[in-house]
């Protein structure tokens, strides 16, 4: 009898799963698409992709040196709290839209759906290009930081000194290996995702506890919570301390970026209309708490601030060395590098889905080549390698330049957040036409969206501002150049050509009903 009951329970479970999959496929069909990608991710795994891409163990260590001199501890600690609050506003507003339109196109698809029909193609086109820029730049920042920290790890016990050429070689090898995982290991990604979530969570807590317990001395609370530092060449005197505080928030805002990955993975997630939205909000919330914990732990454990800033070694690596010795530092650096590697791997996963969706709708050059899903691997392999290639190219100016690396992180932040802001703004403008999904904010919907739009406008200006004084060819924040190129390209190409043929997201099922094959599988 027990066996019969177990069999009945299994049958019910399978039936419920199949029923949910059918609902997800019906929802996708309502938006005009067929189920091409393998839908097997759970809510936890959807959350895990965004959590792994936000990766506080990537963003904070990679920009820790920047934070120490651009506002110092006080801005790092309190800037994180402020940025986390406003990022949650953006995340909630995005989650509401994601619930209504759960598709891998993410923000650029939402922009089309939330616009008036005559404006949809342009809104989708511009949003798509900003999202693509941000996606590429965030992978650049992640994997380049991974290369820097791996190089720093290799200096322990060897005395080896990394050069710009060796770092770029490590960077290339990291991107290739991440591309291979996304090509041939797509079936293993959900298991790697589970490993990544626990690696980040346990690794962050373990690192902070280790350095706080073993630190020979600890900084006073006045240093951690009140110390302001202007190491930008005098911007606090020439402009205002507020200027330094604003640009000092880059570390926090860059770290709390990339949560649109939950949206890009919705076509592979069960119960997508809720799971994608909850994944976005959970990833921001958990990362905000863990990140603040990490910042406090690192700042309290600093032994000599002046030596740390003036030293040749990565500041976080030096803090670990000072607190736990060389052997302990090696273990903790392996944890950090692992987090960065997972982060970059899932960033490429997210990039490739966005690029595949954009190519499926004819939005990128060579879209007939790139709108391809491997029948064998169930992965958009061509856009995986497109993402790797573009990220490598964007990383080249960062060779030996902290200013260029900060600019790359600015580009990622601006590009992604503008692409987040466009559909949120359209949702407010055309709010009466918005058809809400199961995740909805009710009476808080409009105020949350309004706060999100204002914040995105603010940071989009703040992070193109000069970060080092005086401004010259070596200290220029070239984020404004990259953003300008995308604006010029997207609008210029739109008016010259794309407006004649780009119609926004293509309704795949409708097109194929007319005998037009917009999908290519190999």
N, C-alpha and C positions, 0 to 999 in steps of 0.2 A: 504493500500500500504506500509505503514511504517513497519507493521508487516511482510509483505512478504519480504521486504528488510532486516529486522533484521534476519529472518529465513535464507535467502540466505547467509548473512554474517557469521552466525553461522556455516552453512554447509561448507562454504569455509574454515573457520578456522579449523573445525574438519578435513576436507579433507587434509589441509596443515599439520596439526599435525600428521595425520595417515601416510601421505607421508613421513614425516621426520622420523617417527618411523620405517617405512619400510626400509628407507635408512640406518638407524643406524643398523637395524637387518641384512641387507645385508652386511654391512661393517664387522659386527661381524662374520657373516657366512664366509666371505672371509678369516678371520683369523682362521677359523675352529671351531667356537663355536656357540651353539644355545643360544637364548635369554631365560635365566633362571630367572634372577633377574628382578624386576619390574622397567621399565624405565619411570620415571616420574619426575626426577630432572631437573630444569632449569639451565641456566648459573649462575644466581645469587646464586642458592642453591649449585651448584658444587663449586663455589668460596667460599661460606660460610663454607663448610666443611674444606677446607684448611685454611681459615682465622681463623676458630675456633680452629683448631689444632695448628697453629702457635701461636695464642693467646698471644699477648704481655703482657696481664694482668696476664698471668701464668708464662711465662719464666722470665720476668724482676723481679717481686717480689720474685719469688722462688730462684733466684740467686743474689739478690741485695746485700746480706751480703757478698757473695763471691766477687762481683765486687768492693765493698767499700774498701776491703783490698788487692785485687789483681790488682794493678794498680790505683785504686781509681777513682775519678770523671773524670779525663782527659781521661783515657782509656775507661771508660764506654761510654762517650759522643762520642769521635772520633773513638773509636773501632767500635761502632755501625754503623757509617757512612761507614767505610771501609768494614765491613762485609756485610752490606746491598748491597753495590755495587757488590761485588763478588758473593753474593747469587743470585742477579738478573741475573748475567751471567749464573750461574748454572740453574736457573729457565727457562731462555730463551732457553738454549740448551736442557733441558728436555722437554719443551713445544713443540719444533720442533719434537722430537721423539714421544711424546705422540700423536701428530696430525696424524702421520703416522700409529701408532699402538694403537688405543684407546680401551684397554681392561683392566679388573680389575687386571690382573697379574702385570701390571705396569713394573717397571724396570727389573725384572727377565725375563719377556716375551720379552721385548725389546732386552735384551742381546742375547737371542736366535735368534731373527729375524735379528739382525744386525751382527751376526757372520757368518763365513763360515760354511757350514753344518756339517763338521767334528768337529768343535770347539763349536758348539751351545749348546750341552748338558752340557759341563763343565762350560761354561760362564753363562748359565742360573742357574745351580746348585749353584755356588759360589755366584752369585749376589742375588739369592733368599734367601740364608741363612744369608747374611749380611743385607738384607732388613728386614727379620724376626727379627733378633737381634735388629736392630734399632727400629722397630715398637714396640716390647715388652718393650724396655728400655725407649722409649719416653712416653709410657703410664705409666710406673713406675714413671718417674720423675714428670709427670703431676698430677697423682692421689695422690702420696705421698706428693707433695707440697700442694694439696688441703686439705689433712688430717692435715698437719702442720698448715695451716692457719685457718682451722675450729677449731682446738684445741686452737689456739691463740685467735680466736674470742670468744670462750667459757670462756676465762679468764676474759673478761671484766665484771665488776659488780659482779663477783662471787668469785674472789680470788682463784679459782681452779688452780692447777698447773698440767699441763699435764705430764704424764710419758711416757717412750718409749712404754710400753705395751698398754696404752690407745690410743696412736697415731696409733699403728699398728692395734688396733681394729677399730678405725675410718677409717683407710685406707682400711681394709677388707670390712667394711660396704659400703664405697663409691664404691669400685669395684663391689660388688654384685648388688648394685642399678643400676649402669651403665650397668652391664650385663643384668639385667632384662629389662631395657629400650630397649636395642638392641635386646632382645629376643621377647618381646611382643609388643613393641611400635614402631616397624619398620615403620609402616604406618604414625606414628606421627613424625618421625624423620625430615621429610622435613619442617614441621611447627616449630619444635623445632630448626631447623637450622636457620630459619628466625628470631626467637626470639634471638638466640645466636649472630647472626651478629649485630643486633641492640643493644643488651645488651653490647657487647664488644665495639662497636663504641661510643655509647652515654655514657656508663659507664666510659670509659677511659677519655673522654673529661670532664665529670662531676667531676671525681675525681681530675684531674689536676687543673681545675678551682677552685674547693673548697679549696684545700690546699694552692694554691697560694694566693687566696683572704684572707684566714683566718690565714695564717702563721704569728705569732707574729713578727718574723724577717725573713729576707731572706739572703741566702748566697751571697757573691759577685760573679760577673762573673768570677773573677780570680780563685776562688775556683772551680767553676763548670767546667770551660773549661781548666784549667791549672794544677790543683792540682794532683800530682802523689803520690801514696801511695804504699809502699811495706810492706804489712803485712804478707808475705809468709815465714818469718823466715830468711830473708836475701838473697833471690835469686838475687836481684838487685846487691848486693855487690859480692856475690860468682860467679855469672855468668855475668849478664848484665841487665840493665833496660829493654833492648829489650826482654829478656826472660820473664820478668813479664808482659810486654805489650802483648806478644803473648798468654800466658796462660790466661791473663785477658780478652781476646776476647771470652772466652767460653760462657759468659752470652749472648752475642749478637748472636753467632752462634747457640747455643742450642735453643734460642728463635725462630730464623728464620729457623726452621726445621719442616718437616712434610707435606710440600706442595705437596708431591707425592700423598696425599689423593685424590686430584682432578683426578689423573690418575686411582687410585683404584676404584673410583666411576663412571668411564666412562660408564660401562655397565648399569648403572642406570640413565644416563644423556642423555637428548635429544640433537641432533646435536653434538654428542660426539667428533668428530674429531676437532671441533673448541672450544667447550665449555670447555673441559678438559684443553686445552692449555691456553686459556684465563684465566681460573680459577686459574691456577698455577701462572701466571705472575701478575694478579690482587692481589692475596693474598699476595704475597711478597711485591709489591709496597705499598699497603694500610697499611700493617703491619709495614713496614719500617718507614713511616711517623708518624703513631700513636705511635710507640715504642719510637722514638726519642723525641717526645712531652712528653711522660710519664716519660722518664729518666730525662729530663730537669726539669720537674715539681717537681719530687721527690727530686732531688739534690738541687734545689734552696730552697726547704722547710725544709731542715735539720736544726734543731735548735742547736744541740750540737753534732758534729761529734764523738768526743771521747766517750761520754756517749752512743751514738747510737751503736758504734762498741762493746763496752764493756758490754752492757746491755744483759739481758736474753731474752727479747722480740724480735720477728721478727722485723728487722729494719723498714720495710715498715709499719707494724702495729704501731710502736712507732712514726714514722713520722706523721701518721694520728692522733694519740692520741695527740701529741704535737700541731698540727695545728687546729684541729676542735673539740677537747674535746672528752669525752668518747662516748656520744650519736652519734655525727657525725661520729666518728671512727667506731662505730658498723655498721652504714648504709654503709659506704664506704667499710668496710671489707666484708659485705654481697655481694656487687657488685663484689669484687675480687674473693671471694669463688665461686660465681655463674659462673664467667668466667672460673675458673679452672674446675668446675664441667662439664660445657658444653664442654670444651676442652677435658677432659678425656673421656666423653661419645662418642664424634665423633672420638677420637683416637682409641677407641675400634671398632667403626664402620669400620674404615679404616683397622685396624689390621685384623679383621675377614674376610674382603674381600680379602686381600692379602693371608692370610692363606688358605682360601677356594680355591682360584685360584691355589695356590701352591699344595694343596692337590689334586685338580682336575687333576693336571699333574703328580701326584705321587711323589712329592718332599719332603714330610715330613713323619716321622714314623706314622703308623696308617692311612695312606692317604685314605684307603677304608672306614674308619669310618668317617673321617673328611670331605670328599668331598660330603657333604650332604647339601641340601637346603630344609628347611621346606616348604612343599607345602602349608600349611595353612598360615604361616606367611611370606613367601617369603624372608626368612633370613637364612644365614648359621649359625644356632644356635650353633652347636657344636664347630665351630671355635670362636664364640663369647666367650664361656666359656673357651676355650683353651687360648685365649688372656688374659682373666682375671686371670686365674690361673698362667700362666707364669709371668705376671706382678707382682702378689703378691709375688711370690718366689724371683724374682729379687730385690724386695724392702726390703726384710728382712735384708740384711747387712746394710741398711741405718739407722737402729734403733739407734737413738741417735748419729749419726755420720755425721757431715757436710761434712767431707772428702769423705765418702762413697756416700753421695748424689751427690756431685760434680762428682764423678767417674761414677755414673749411668747416669748423663746427658752427660758426655763425651762419654760413650758407645752408647747412643742414637745418638749423633751427628756423631760419626765415622761410626757406622753401617749403618745409613741411607745414609750418603754422599758417602761412598764407593759404595753402591748399586746404587746411582745416577751416580757415575763416570764411572762405568763399561760400561753401554750402550752408554754414551756420548763418551767415548774413542773408542769404537767399531764403532760408527757412523763416527768418524774421520778416523780411520784406513781403514774402508771399505766404504768410502764416495762415491765412484763411483757406488756402488751397492744400495745406499740408495734411496728409493722411497719416495719422500717428500709428506706430507699431505697438507691440505689447509693452515695450519699455518707454514710459512717458513721464514727464516731470510735472504734469498738471499745471497748477497756477504758477509754479516756479519756472516754467518753460521759457517765457519771454525774458524775465530778468536775468536768468542764468545765461541765455544766449547773448543778451546785450553786453553783460560783463565780459564774456568770452571775446566778443568782437572788439571791444575797446582794448582789452589786454593784448590781443594779437596785433592790432594796429600799433600799439606802443612798442612792443618788442621788435617789430619789423623795422622800425626806425632806429631803435636803440642799438641793435647789433650790426648796423652798417656804419656806425660812428667810428671815428679813429680811436684806437685803443692805446697807442703809444705816442708820446709827444717827444720831440717834434715829428711831424708827419713828413716822410720822404718815401722814396721808392722801396726802401727796405722795411719800413714800418707801416706802409699803407694797408688798411683793412680792405683786402680785395674782394670781400663779400659783396660790396656794392657793384663791382665789375661783373661778377657771376650773376647776380640778381638782375642787373641791367641787361646782360646778354639774353637771359631767358625772357625778359619782358620784350626786348627788341625783336627777338626771334619769333616768339609766340604771336605777338601782335602783327609784326611785319609780314610773317609768312601767312597769317590769317587773312590779312587784307589783300595780299598779292595772289594767293592761291587757295588756301585751305577753306575759305568761306564758300568757295564754289562747289566743294565736294565733301567736306566734313560735316556730317549731320548729327554728330553726337553719338552716344551709345547706340550701336546697331542692335536691333531686335533680331537676334539670331534665328529663332524659330520662325518668325514671320518671313525673314529673308530666304530661309531654306525652303519654306512653303512655296516660294516663287521660283525655286530652282537655282538660287544663288548660294553657293557654298562659301561661307565666310570662315570656316574652320578647316584646318589642315592637320591631319594626324600622321605620324610616322612611326 
